Amino acid sequence: MKTIRHKKSLPPAPAGETAGLHARLAEAEGTLRAIRTGEVDTVMVAGKEGSQVFTLDGAEHAYRVLIESMNEGALMLMADKTILFANQCFANMVKCPLEQVTGSSFRRFLSAADQATLKSLLKRSDQFGAKTEMLLHASDATQVPARLSVRPLARNGFKSATFGLVVTDMTEARRNEEMLRALTHRVVQTQEAERGRVALDLHDHITQLLCAVLVRSQTLADQLPASEGPLKREALKLRELLGQTADEVERISRNLRPGALEQLGLDIVLRDTSVEFAKRTGVAVNLTCVSLTVRLPGDIELALYRILQEALQNVAAHAHARHVQVSLRKQDGFVQLVIHDDGISFRSEPHPASQKKRGRLGLISMRERAAYVGGSLSVKSAPGKGTTITVQIPLGKIRAGRKSSS
């Protein structure tokens, strides 16, 4: 085992002893080089309290090569956040020379708030480690989004606790998230445009044709003599069926393109949707809707409307529920939509295929809708307790001048 003896502090050299200073500098540089390349296993530091041995268990050359070849930053911190070791990837991440990183405080790369977060993280980290995300402040004043994975290490001769950190640069991941969000926005916009086109075709063509057939069927029934009783009754049944078909096409058209949403407001449209769902399925819906004095932005109103549509569709198809509770409220800069049904949960559905369909396909659509307007969607589902869907959307600056009807 190779050991390097190193004095913790050196007295200042007398004036003129430049050669001595150069020698000491070369010795210090050699020590750092030996530690980084794995040529030594221990470092003995002499101080006022006597010599202290630091065993570099992770300093074997093979492990050093592995750590240095990582695409993630690797750090070894003391409890006071002093960096005992850093690999080149982390130095590149914070745009700082490696020799200036090693021995400095990790706090220099964090904001005051993130320093407090890190302190709390180190305290609660256990053998399984802990993770968080924060912004690293690079030396060129840029900020690097990073994920920190922290795990306590064996003391190995250190008087205080030491921690291992793996730092992952999240810049590319955040960029991909933004690209995915932009793609989702385009998909939603395209979907709404296509729905509008189909709704217009249904209203302007199919509905008109059905109405024409309905009138002719009524004329035919009226012209049949009373002696043709069975035939006349069949014609009247046909007219009734055509009327129901026309009403259903009109309902589909209205759901595809909710023109009333722009004209009447979100609260009225949600109420109409709930009433129509209850009549069609027999599932009772209780709607608690706050009266908004200022209209929400159109994209938020549409997102909430579509989410309620999808949630009710899932209830009708999978939940076997008897009651649905819907509430819309605004508080603390957020608008919140909560949909709770008393049906079977995702986990208690009898067939895995049904569970997969309800648990994923519908939720994906709803989550995309919420993300489209910068919101979030959470789901709680447990046997015997039904399912609760909660949507929270930040309001930001609401456009003035759009009053809600009540």
KEKE-3310 file (N, C-alpha, C; in steps of 0.2 Angstrom, whole numbers, plus 5000, padded with zeros to 4 digits):
npx = (5004:5003:5008:5006:5014:5008:5009:4997:4998:5009:5023:5026:5037:5054:5058:5064:5067:5063:5065:5062:5049:5044:5047:5039:5027:5027:5028:5015:5007:5011:5006:4992:4991:4994:4984:4973:4976:4976:4987:4990:4985:4982:4982:4991:4989:4997:4994:4989:4983:4989:4993:4983:4975:4969:4960:4959:4948:4940:4949:4956:4964:4957:4943:4944:4946:4934:4925:4929:4926:4913:4897:4891:4891:4902:4904:4913:4908:4912:4904:4903:4901:4912:4922:4929:4932:4930:4924:4930:4919:4909:4916:4916:4903:4900:4908:4921:4938:4945:4955:4951:4939:4940:4942:4936:4920:4904:4894:4896:4891:4877:4861:4855:4843:4843:4854:4850:4841:4849:4856:4846:4843:4855:4854:4843:4846:4849:4854:4849:4849:4845:4836:4835:4831:4839:4846:4862:4874:4884:4902:4902:4891:4879:4865:4862:4851:4850:4850:4852:4859:4861:4871:4876:4893:4905:4915:4929:4942:4939:4934:4922:4906:4904:4899:4893:4890:4880:4878:4867:4866:4852:4849:4847:4836:4827:4825:4820:4808:4802:4801:4792:4781:4778:4775:4764:4755:4753:4747:4735:4729:4727:4719:4708:4704:4701:4690:4681:4679:4673:4662:4655:4652:4644:4633:4629:4627:4624:4614:4604:4600:4595:4584:4577:4573:4566:4554:4549:4545:4536:4526:4523:4517:4506:4499:4495:4480:4468:4464:4476:4482:4493:4504:4504:4507:4520:4527:4526:4534:4546:4548:4549:4561:4570:4570:4576:4588:4593:4593:4604:4614:4615:4619:4632:4638:4638:4645:4658:4661:4660:4651:4644:4652:4660:4651:4642:4649:4660:4655:4641:4641:4648:4638:4627:4633:4634:4621:4616:4623:4619:4606:4607:4614:4610:4617:4619:4624:4632:4635:4646:4649:4659:4655:4662:4668:4676:4680:4688:4704:4701:4708:4710:4697:4692:4701:4697:4684:4685:4692:4683:4673:4680:4683:4670:4666:4674:4669:4656:4660:4668:4668:4656:4649:4638:4636:4642:4653:4657:4667:4671:4682:4691:4706:4720:4727:4725:4715:4704:4698:4689:4685:4675:4671:4660:4663:4670:4688:4703:4712:4703:4696:4689:4695:4712:4714:4704:4707:4719:4715:4707:4715:4726:4724:4713:4718:4730:4726:4719:4729:4737:4729:4729:4742:4744:4739:4748:4745:4742:4738:4731:4728:4719:4715:4707:4702:4685:4684:4682:4687:4697:4699:4710:4712:4724:4726:4737:4732:4738:4739:4724:4714:4705:4688:4680:4666:4658:4644:4630)
npy = (4994:5011:5026:5043:5056:5071:5087:5097:5111:5123:5133:5150:5153:5160:5176:5177:5164:5157:5145:5135:5137:5133:5120:5115:5117:5109:5097:5097:5097:5085:5076:5078:5073:5060:5055:5057:5048:5036:5031:5030:5024:5029:5044:5053:5066:5078:5088:5100:5092:5080:5066:5061:5048:5046:5034:5029:5020:5019:5022:5014:5010:5005:5007:5021:5024:5020:5029:5041:5039:5040:5047:5055:5067:5064:5064:5066:5071:5080:5082:5095:5100:5101:5097:5082:5074:5075:5070:5072:5075:5081:5093:5098:5100:5111:5120:5123:5122:5107:5106:5117:5114:5102:5102:5113:5121:5113:5121:5132:5131:5131:5139:5149:5144:5131:5126:5125:5114:5104:5102:5097:5086:5078:5075:5067:5056:5039:5022:5018:5029:5046:5057:5072:5087:5101:5117:5119:5132:5137:5142:5151:5159:5153:5142:5125:5112:5099:5082:5076:5062:5055:5047:5040:5037:5025:5029:5027:5032:5045:5059:5065:5062:5056:5058:5051:5058:5057:5066:5071:5078:5087:5094:5090:5081:5090:5098:5088:5086:5098:5098:5087:5092:5102:5095:5088:5099:5102:5091:5091:5103:5099:5088:5095:5103:5093:5087:5098:5099:5087:5088:5098:5093:5083:5090:5098:5090:5076:5077:5085:5077:5066:5073:5076:5063:5059:5068:5063:5051:5053:5059:5048:5039:5047:5046:5033:5023:5020:5007:5000:4996:4989:4991:5005:5007:5002:5011:5023:5019:5018:5032:5037:5030:5036:5049:5048:5044:5055:5064:5058:5060:5073:5076:5070:5078:5090:5087:5085:5098:5110:5122:5130:5132:5143:5152:5152:5148:5139:5134:5132:5123:5112:5108:5105:5094:5085:5083:5077:5066:5059:5056:5048:5037:5033:5035:5044:5061:5073:5089:5102:5118:5132:5149:5158:5174:5180:5175:5160:5157:5152:5140:5133:5131:5123:5112:5107:5104:5094:5084:5081:5075:5064:5057:5054:5046:5035:5031:5027:5016:5007:5008:5004:5012:5020:5033:5049:5062:5078:5092:5109:5121:5137:5142:5150:5154:5143:5133:5120:5104:5091:5074:5061:5044:5031:5018:5002:5000:5004:4993:4983:4978:4965:4960:4960:4966:4975:4983:4988:4996:5005:5011:5016:5021:5031:5039:5044:5052:5062:5067:5072:5083:5091:5094:5101:5114:5117:5111:5098:5081:5070:5053:5043:5028:5014:4998:4997:5010:5018:5029:5043:5058:5071:5087:5100:5117:5130:5147:5159:5174:5179:5182:5198:5204:5193:5188:5177:5167:5164)
npz = (5000:4995:5003:5006:5014:5021:5025:5035:5036:5031:5036:5031:5018:5019:5013:4996:4995:4983:4976:4985:4987:4974:4975:4985:4979:4968:4975:4981:4969:4964:4973:4972:4959:4960:4969:4961:4950:4955:4961:4974:4990:5003:5012:5023:5034:5042:5057:5070:5079:5078:5067:5054:5045:5029:5021:5005:4999:4988:4978:4970:4954:4944:4948:4948:4934:4929:4936:4931:4918:4917:4912:4920:4934:4948:4965:4981:4996:5011:5028:5030:5017:5009:4995:4993:4982:4965:4949:4931:4923:4931:4934:4921:4919:4928:4923:4927:4931:4936:4946:4954:4958:4967:4984:4986:4992:4990:4990:4984:4971:4972:4975:4988:4993:4988:4994:5007:5005:5001:5013:5021:5014:5015:5029:5030:5022:5020:5020:5008:5001:4994:4983:4973:4964:4957:4953:4947:4949:4937:4933:4924:4925:4921:4922:4927:4926:4937:4943:4959:4967:4982:4994:5010:5014:5020:5034:5034:5040:5041:5052:5052:5044:5028:5011:4996:4980:4965:4951:4939:4923:4918:4907:4894:4895:4900:4889:4880:4886:4884:4870:4869:4875:4867:4855:4860:4862:4849:4844:4851:4847:4833:4835:4840:4829:4820:4826:4826:4812:4809:4817:4811:4798:4802:4807:4796:4786:4789:4799:4793:4782:4789:4795:4784:4780:4791:4790:4778:4782:4791:4783:4775:4785:4788:4776:4775:4775:4788:4788:4786:4798:4805:4796:4797:4810:4810:4802:4810:4821:4814:4811:4824:4828:4818:4823:4836:4831:4825:4835:4843:4834:4834:4847:4848:4838:4845:4856:4850:4846:4856:4855:4864:4875:4873:4872:4883:4895:4906:4918:4916:4905:4910:4919:4910:4903:4914:4917:4905:4905:4916:4913:4901:4906:4918:4930:4944:4945:4955:4955:4960:4958:4957:4956:4944:4943:4934:4917:4913:4904:4887:4882:4894:4899:4889:4891:4904:4902:4892:4900:4910:4901:4896:4909:4913:4903:4905:4917:4914:4905:4913:4927:4934:4943:4954:4959:4955:4960:4956:4957:4955:4958:4963:4969:4978:4967:4958:4948:4951:4947:4953:4952:4957:4958:4964:4960:4955:4958:4949:4952:4956:4945:4935:4924:4917:4905:4904:4915:4911:4900:4905:4915:4908:4894:4894:4904:4899:4889:4897:4905:4896:4891:4903:4905:4893:4896:4906:4918:4931:4934:4945:4951:4962:4967:4975:4981:4986:4988:4977:4964:4962:4953:4951:4945:4943:4939:4935:4936:4932:4923:4920:4907:4906:4905:4901:4906:4917:4914:4924)
capx = (5000:5007:5005:5009:5013:5007:5008:4991:4999:5016:5025:5028:5045:5057:5059:5070:5067:5058:5066:5059:5041:5042:5048:5033:5021:5028:5026:5008:5004:5012:5001:4985:4991:4995:4978:4968:4977:4976:4994:4991:4979:4980:4985:4992:4989:4999:4991:4990:4980:4992:4993:4976:4975:4963:4960:4955:4945:4938:4954:4960:4965:4951:4937:4945:4945:4927:4922:4931:4923:4905:4894:4888:4896:4903:4907:4913:4908:4912:4898:4902:4900:4919:4922:4935:4934:4926:4927:4930:4912:4906:4920:4914:4896:4900:4912:4926:4944:4945:4959:4947:4933:4942:4944:4931:4914:4899:4888:4897:4887:4870:4858:4853:4837:4846:4859:4845:4838:4854:4857:4840:4844:4860:4852:4838:4848:4850:4858:4846:4850:4840:4836:4832:4833:4840:4850:4869:4876:4891:4906:4901:4884:4874:4862:4862:4847:4853:4847:4857:4858:4865:4871:4881:4898:4909:4920:4936:4947:4937:4931:4915:4902:4906:4893:4894:4884:4880:4875:4865:4864:4845:4848:4844:4830:4822:4824:4816:4802:4799:4799:4787:4775:4776:4772:4757:4751:4751:4742:4729:4726:4725:4713:4702:4702:4698:4684:4677:4677:4668:4655:4652:4650:4638:4628:4627:4625:4620:4608:4599:4598:4590:4578:4573:4570:4561:4548:4545:4542:4529:4521:4521:4513:4500:4495:4492:4474:4467:4464:4482:4484:4500:4509:4504:4511:4527:4529:4527:4540:4552:4548:4552:4568:4574:4570:4581:4595:4594:4595:4610:4619:4616:4623:4639:4641:4638:4651:4664:4662:4656:4650:4641:4657:4662:4645:4639:4654:4662:4651:4635:4643:4649:4632:4623:4636:4633:4614:4615:4627:4615:4600:4609:4617:4607:4622:4618:4630:4632:4640:4647:4653:4660:4653:4668:4667:4680:4680:4695:4706:4698:4711:4709:4690:4692:4704:4693:4678:4687:4694:4677:4670:4684:4682:4663:4666:4677:4665:4651:4662:4672:4668:4650:4647:4631:4636:4649:4654:4661:4668:4676:4684:4696:4709:4727:4730:4724:4708:4704:4693:4689:4679:4675:4665:4660:4663:4676:4694:4707:4715:4699:4693:4690:4700:4718:4713:4699:4711:4724:4712:4704:4720:4731:4722:4710:4722:4735:4722:4717:4735:4740:4725:4731:4749:4743:4738:4753:4743:4744:4733:4733:4723:4719:4710:4708:4696:4680:4684:4681:4692:4696:4704:4711:4716:4725:4729:4738:4728:4742:4736:4718:4711:4699:4683:4676:4662:4655:4637:4627)
capy = (5000:5017:5031:5049:5060:5077:5092:5101:5118:5124:5140:5154:5153:5167:5180:5175:5156:5155:5138:5131:5137:5129:5113:5113:5117:5103:5091:5097:5095:5078:5073:5078:5069:5053:5053:5056:5043:5030:5028:5029:5021:5032:5050:5055:5073:5080:5094:5101:5087:5074:5064:5058:5044:5045:5029:5030:5014:5020:5026:5009:5013:5002:5011:5028:5024:5019:5035:5046:5038:5041:5052:5059:5069:5060:5068:5064:5077:5079:5084:5103:5101:5101:5092:5078:5071:5076:5068:5078:5076:5086:5099:5101:5102:5117:5124:5125:5118:5101:5108:5122:5111:5098:5105:5119:5119:5112:5126:5138:5129:5131:5145:5148:5139:5124:5124:5122:5108:5099:5101:5093:5079:5074:5073:5061:5051:5033:5017:5018:5036:5051:5060:5078:5090:5108:5121:5121:5138:5136:5147:5156:5162:5149:5137:5118:5108:5093:5078:5073:5056:5056:5041:5041:5032:5023:5035:5026:5036:5052:5060:5066:5058:5058:5057:5051:5061:5056:5072:5070:5084:5086:5099:5087:5079:5096:5100:5083:5087:5104:5096:5083:5096:5106:5090:5087:5105:5102:5085:5093:5107:5096:5084:5099:5105:5088:5086:5103:5097:5081:5090:5102:5088:5079:5095:5101:5085:5070:5079:5087:5071:5063:5077:5075:5056:5060:5071:5059:5045:5056:5060:5041:5037:5050:5044:5026:5023:5017:5000:4997:4997:4986:4995:5012:5007:5001:5018:5027:5016:5020:5039:5038:5028:5041:5055:5046:5044:5062:5067:5056:5063:5080:5075:5068:5084:5095:5085:5086:5105:5113:5129:5133:5133:5149:5157:5151:5148:5132:5131:5129:5117:5106:5106:5102:5088:5081:5081:5073:5059:5055:5054:5043:5031:5032:5036:5050:5065:5079:5094:5108:5122:5138:5154:5162:5181:5181:5169:5157:5157:5147:5133:5130:5129:5117:5106:5105:5101:5087:5079:5078:5071:5057:5054:5051:5040:5029:5029:5023:5010:5002:5009:5001:5016:5022:5040:5053:5068:5083:5099:5114:5127:5141:5144:5150:5154:5137:5130:5113:5100:5084:5069:5055:5039:5025:5011:4998:5004:5001:4987:4978:4976:4958:4958:4964:4970:4981:4987:4992:5001:5011:5014:5020:5025:5037:5043:5047:5058:5067:5070:5077:5089:5095:5096:5106:5120:5118:5108:5092:5077:5064:5048:5039:5022:5009:4994:4999:5018:5021:5032:5051:5061:5078:5091:5107:5121:5137:5152:5164:5180:5178:5188:5201:5205:5188:5187:5170:5167:5159)
capz = (5000:4995:5007:5005:5020:5019:5031:5034:5035:5030:5037:5025:5016:5019:5006:4992:4994:4977:4974:4990:4986:4968:4976:4988:4974:4964:4979:4981:4963:4963:4978:4969:4953:4963:4971:4955:4945:4959:4963:4981:4993:5009:5013:5030:5035:5049:5059:5077:5083:5076:5060:5052:5039:5025:5017:4999:4997:4981:4974:4965:4948:4940:4949:4946:4927:4928:4938:4926:4911:4918:4909:4926:4939:4954:4970:4987:5001:5019:5031:5029:5010:5006:4990:4993:4976:4959:4942:4926:4921:4935:4932:4914:4920:4931:4919:4931:4931:4941:4952:4958:4961:4972:4990:4987:4995:4985:4991:4979:4965:4974:4978:4996:4994:4986:5000:5013:5003:5001:5020:5023:5010:5018:5035:5029:5017:5023:5016:5002:4998:4993:4977:4972:4958:4959:4948:4948:4946:4934:4934:4918:4927:4918:4927:4924:4929:4938:4948:4964:4971:4988:4999:5015:5013:5026:5036:5031:5043:5042:5058:5051:5039:5021:5006:4989:4975:4958:4948:4932:4920:4916:4902:4888:4897:4900:4882:4877:4889:4881:4864:4869:4877:4861:4851:4863:4860:4841:4843:4854:4842:4827:4837:4841:4823:4816:4829:4823:4805:4809:4820:4806:4793:4805:4808:4790:4781:4791:4803:4788:4779:4794:4796:4778:4780:4796:4787:4773:4785:4794:4778:4773:4790:4788:4770:4776:4778:4795:4787:4786:4805:4807:4792:4799:4816:4809:4799:4816:4824:4810:4812:4831:4828:4815:4827:4841:4828:4823:4842:4845:4830:4836:4853:4846:4835:4851:4861:4847:4845:4861:4854:4870:4880:4872:4873:4890:4900:4908:4923:4913:4900:4914:4922:4905:4902:4919:4917:4900:4906:4921:4909:4897:4909:4925:4935:4947:4945:4959:4952:4964:4953:4959:4951:4942:4941:4928:4913:4912:4897:4883:4882:4901:4899:4885:4894:4909:4899:4889:4905:4912:4896:4896:4915:4913:4898:4909:4923:4910:4902:4917:4934:4937:4948:4955:4960:4953:4963:4952:4960:4952:4963:4962:4976:4978:4960:4954:4947:4953:4946:4956:4949:4961:4957:4969:4957:4957:4957:4944:4954:4957:4939:4935:4918:4916:4899:4905:4919:4907:4896:4909:4919:4904:4888:4896:4909:4895:4886:4902:4907:4890:4892:4909:4903:4888:4899:4911:4924:4933:4935:4949:4952:4968:4966:4980:4982:4991:4989:4971:4960:4962:4948:4953:4940:4946:4933:4937:4932:4929:4921:4917:4902:4908:4900:4899:4912:4917:4915:4930)
cpx = (5004:5004:5009:5008:5013:5005:5002:4993:5007:5018:5027:5036:5048:5058:5065:5070:5062:5059:5062:5051:5040:5043:5042:5027:5021:5026:5018:5004:5005:5007:4995:4985:4991:4988:4973:4969:4977:4982:4995:4984:4977:4984:4985:4993:4991:4996:4992:4988:4983:4991:4986:4977:4969:4964:4956:4953:4943:4943:4958:4959:4959:4945:4938:4944:4937:4923:4923:4928:4915:4903:4890:4893:4896:4907:4908:4913:4909:4905:4897:4902:4906:4919:4929:4937:4929:4929:4927:4923:4909:4910:4917:4907:4895:4904:4918:4932:4943:4949:4955:4941:4935:4945:4940:4925:4908:4894:4890:4893:4879:4867:4857:4848:4839:4851:4855:4842:4843:4856:4852:4841:4849:4858:4847:4840:4850:4854:4855:4846:4844:4841:4833:4834:4834:4844:4857:4871:4884:4895:4905:4894:4878:4871:4861:4857:4850:4849:4852:4854:4863:4865:4877:4887:4901:4914:4927:4941:4945:4933:4924:4912:4904:4900:4895:4888:4885:4876:4874:4863:4857:4844:4844:4837:4825:4820:4819:4809:4798:4797:4793:4780:4773:4772:4765:4752:4748:4746:4735:4725:4724:4719:4707:4699:4699:4691:4679:4675:4672:4661:4651:4649:4643:4632:4625:4625:4621:4614:4602:4596:4593:4584:4573:4569:4564:4554:4545:4542:4536:4524:4518:4516:4506:4495:4492:4485:4473:4466:4470:4486:4491:4505:4510:4508:4519:4530:4530:4533:4546:4553:4552:4559:4573:4575:4575:4588:4597:4597:4602:4616:4621:4620:4630:4642:4642:4644:4658:4666:4658:4655:4648:4646:4659:4657:4642:4644:4655:4657:4644:4636:4644:4642:4627:4626:4634:4626:4613:4618:4622:4609:4601:4611:4614:4611:4621:4625:4628:4637:4640:4652:4653:4658:4659:4666:4670:4681:4688:4697:4703:4701:4710:4702:4689:4695:4700:4687:4680:4689:4688:4673:4674:4683:4675:4662:4669:4673:4659:4653:4665:4670:4662:4648:4640:4630:4643:4648:4659:4661:4673:4676:4690:4699:4717:4730:4729:4716:4708:4698:4694:4683:4680:4670:4666:4660:4669:4683:4698:4710:4710:4695:4694:4695:4705:4717:4709:4703:4716:4721:4710:4710:4725:4728:4718:4714:4727:4732:4721:4724:4738:4736:4727:4738:4749:4743:4743:4750:4745:4738:4735:4727:4724:4713:4712:4701:4691:4680:4683:4688:4691:4702:4704:4715:4717:4729:4731:4735:4733:4738:4730:4716:4705:4694:4679:4672:4659:4648:4635:4620)
cpy = (5006:5022:5037:5053:5067:5082:5096:5108:5119:5132:5144:5154:5160:5170:5178:5168:5154:5148:5133:5131:5133:5122:5111:5113:5111:5097:5091:5094:5087:5073:5072:5073:5062:5051:5052:5050:5036:5027:5027:5027:5025:5039:5052:5062:5075:5087:5095:5096:5080:5072:5060:5055:5044:5040:5029:5023:5014:5022:5021:5012:5011:5006:5018:5029:5024:5026:5040:5045:5039:5047:5056:5061:5065:5064:5064:5070:5075:5083:5092:5105:5102:5095:5089:5076:5073:5073:5074:5079:5081:5093:5102:5103:5109:5122:5127:5120:5113:5103:5113:5119:5107:5103:5111:5116:5118:5117:5132:5137:5129:5138:5144:5143:5132:5121:5121:5115:5103:5097:5096:5086:5075:5071:5067:5056:5045:5028:5016:5024:5040:5054:5067:5081:5098:5111:5122:5127:5137:5142:5153:5159:5158:5144:5130:5114:5101:5089:5075:5067:5055:5049:5042:5035:5030:5028:5034:5031:5043:5053:5062:5062:5061:5055:5056:5054:5059:5062:5071:5076:5083:5091:5096:5084:5084:5098:5095:5084:5093:5102:5092:5087:5100:5101:5089:5093:5104:5097:5087:5098:5104:5092:5089:5102:5100:5087:5092:5102:5092:5083:5094:5098:5085:5084:5097:5096:5079:5072:5081:5082:5067:5066:5076:5068:5056:5063:5067:5053:5047:5056:5053:5038:5040:5048:5037:5026:5019:5009:4996:4998:4995:4990:5002:5012:5006:5008:5023:5025:5018:5028:5040:5036:5033:5047:5054:5046:5051:5066:5065:5059:5070:5081:5074:5074:5089:5093:5086:5093:5109:5120:5133:5135:5140:5154:5157:5151:5140:5130:5128:5123:5111:5103:5102:5095:5083:5078:5076:5066:5055:5053:5048:5037:5029:5032:5043:5054:5071:5083:5100:5112:5129:5143:5158:5169:5183:5174:5166:5157:5151:5140:5130:5127:5123:5111:5103:5101:5094:5082:5077:5074:5064:5054:5051:5045:5034:5026:5024:5016:5005:5002:5005:5005:5018:5030:5043:5060:5072:5089:5103:5120:5131:5143:5145:5150:5148:5136:5123:5109:5093:5080:5063:5050:5034:5018:5007:5002:5000:4994:4981:4976:4969:4956:4962:4968:4976:4986:4991:4997:5007:5015:5018:5024:5031:5041:5047:5053:5064:5070:5074:5083:5093:5098:5102:5113:5121:5116:5101:5088:5071:5059:5044:5034:5017:5005:4997:5007:5021:5024:5040:5054:5069:5082:5098:5111:5128:5142:5157:5171:5179:5184:5191:5202:5200:5186:5180:5171:5162:5158)
cpz = (5000:4999:5006:5011:5018:5025:5030:5033:5035:5032:5031:5024:5017:5013:5002:4991:4989:4975:4978:4989:4980:4970:4980:4984:4970:4968:4980:4975:4962:4967:4975:4963:4955:4965:4965:4951:4949:4961:4970:4984:5000:5008:5020:5030:5042:5051:5067:5081:5082:5069:5060:5046:5036:5020:5011:4996:4990:4976:4969:4958:4943:4941:4947:4938:4926:4930:4933:4919:4911:4914:4914:4930:4945:4959:4977:4992:5008:5021:5030:5021:5006:5001:4990:4986:4971:4953:4937:4923:4925:4934:4926:4915:4923:4928:4923:4931:4937:4947:4956:4961:4967:4978:4991:4990:4989:4985:4986:4972:4966:4976:4985:4997:4993:4992:5006:5011:5003:5009:5023:5020:5013:5025:5035:5025:5022:5018:5009:4998:4997:4986:4977:4966:4960:4953:4951:4945:4944:4935:4929:4919:4924:4923:4924:4928:4930:4943:4952:4967:4976:4992:5003:5013:5020:5028:5034:5034:5044:5049:5058:5045:5032:5016:4999:4985:4968:4955:4941:4929:4916:4910:4896:4889:4897:4893:4878:4880:4886:4874:4864:4871:4871:4856:4854:4861:4853:4840:4845:4849:4836:4829:4837:4834:4819:4819:4826:4816:4805:4812:4815:4800:4796:4805:4801:4785:4784:4795:4798:4784:4783:4795:4790:4778:4785:4794:4782:4776:4789:4789:4775:4778:4790:4782:4770:4778:4785:4794:4787:4793:4806:4803:4795:4806:4815:4806:4805:4820:4821:4811:4819:4831:4824:4819:4833:4837:4827:4830:4844:4840:4832:4843:4852:4843:4841:4855:4857:4846:4850:4860:4860:4875:4879:4873:4880:4896:4903:4913:4920:4908:4904:4917:4917:4904:4907:4919:4911:4901:4911:4917:4905:4900:4915:4931:4938:4947:4950:4957:4957:4960:4956:4954:4950:4940:4935:4924:4913:4905:4893:4883:4889:4901:4895:4888:4900:4907:4896:4894:4908:4908:4897:4903:4915:4908:4901:4914:4919:4908:4907:4924:4938:4943:4948:4956:4957:4956:4959:4956:4956:4956:4961:4968:4975:4971:4956:4953:4947:4951:4949:4954:4953:4960:4963:4966:4959:4955:4951:4946:4955:4951:4938:4929:4917:4910:4900:4910:4915:4903:4900:4913:4915:4899:4890:4900:4904:4892:4891:4904:4902:4890:4897:4907:4898:4890:4905:4918:4926:4934:4939:4950:4958:4967:4971:4980:4987:4991:4983:4968:4961:4958:4950:4948:4943:4940:4936:4933:4929:4928:4917:4913:4905:4903:4898:4905:4911:4918:4921:4929)
residu = (MET:LYS:THR:ILE:ARG:HIS:LYS:LYS:SER:LEU:PRO:PRO:ALA:PRO:ALA:GLY:GLU:THR:ALA:GLY:LEU:HIS:ALA:ARG:LEU:ALA:GLU:ALA:GLU:GLY:THR:LEU:ARG:ALA:ILE:ARG:THR:GLY:GLU:VAL:ASP:THR:VAL:MET:VAL:ALA:GLY:LYS:GLU:GLY:SER:GLN:VAL:PHE:THR:LEU:ASP:GLY:ALA:GLU:HIS:ALA:TYR:ARG:VAL:LEU:ILE:GLU:SER:MET:ASN:GLU:GLY:ALA:LEU:MET:LEU:MET:ALA:ASP:LYS:THR:ILE:LEU:PHE:ALA:ASN:GLN:CYS:PHE:ALA:ASN:MET:VAL:LYS:CYS:PRO:LEU:GLU:GLN:VAL:THR:GLY:SER:SER:PHE:ARG:ARG:PHE:LEU:SER:ALA:ALA:ASP:GLN:ALA:THR:LEU:LYS:SER:LEU:LEU:LYS:ARG:SER:ASP:GLN:PHE:GLY:ALA:LYS:THR:GLU:MET:LEU:LEU:HIS:ALA:SER:ASP:ALA:THR:GLN:VAL:PRO:ALA:ARG:LEU:SER:VAL:ARG:PRO:LEU:ALA:ARG:ASN:GLY:PHE:LYS:SER:ALA:THR:PHE:GLY:LEU:VAL:VAL:THR:ASP:MET:THR:GLU:ALA:ARG:ARG:ASN:GLU:GLU:MET:LEU:ARG:ALA:LEU:THR:HIS:ARG:VAL:VAL:GLN:THR:GLN:GLU:ALA:GLU:ARG:GLY:ARG:VAL:ALA:LEU:ASP:LEU:HIS:ASP:HIS:ILE:THR:GLN:LEU:LEU:CYS:ALA:VAL:LEU:VAL:ARG:SER:GLN:THR:LEU:ALA:ASP:GLN:LEU:PRO:ALA:SER:GLU:GLY:PRO:LEU:LYS:ARG:GLU:ALA:LEU:LYS:LEU:ARG:GLU:LEU:LEU:GLY:GLN:THR:ALA:ASP:GLU:VAL:GLU:ARG:ILE:SER:ARG:ASN:LEU:ARG:PRO:GLY:ALA:LEU:GLU:GLN:LEU:GLY:LEU:ASP:ILE:VAL:LEU:ARG:ASP:THR:SER:VAL:GLU:PHE:ALA:LYS:ARG:THR:GLY:VAL:ALA:VAL:ASN:LEU:THR:CYS:VAL:SER:LEU:THR:VAL:ARG:LEU:PRO:GLY:ASP:ILE:GLU:LEU:ALA:LEU:TYR:ARG:ILE:LEU:GLN:GLU:ALA:LEU:GLN:ASN:VAL:ALA:ALA:HIS:ALA:HIS:ALA:ARG:HIS:VAL:GLN:VAL:SER:LEU:ARG:LYS:GLN:ASP:GLY:PHE:VAL:GLN:LEU:VAL:ILE:HIS:ASP:ASP:GLY:ILE:SER:PHE:ARG:SER:GLU:PRO:HIS:PRO:ALA:SER:GLN:LYS:LYS:ARG:GLY:ARG:LEU:GLY:LEU:ILE:SER:MET:ARG:GLU:ARG:ALA:ALA:TYR:VAL:GLY:GLY:SER:LEU:SER:VAL:LYS:SER:ALA:PRO:GLY:LYS:GLY:THR:THR:ILE:THR:VAL:GLN:ILE:PRO:LEU:GLY:LYS:ILE:ARG:ALA:GLY:ARG:LYS:SER:SER:SER)
# end
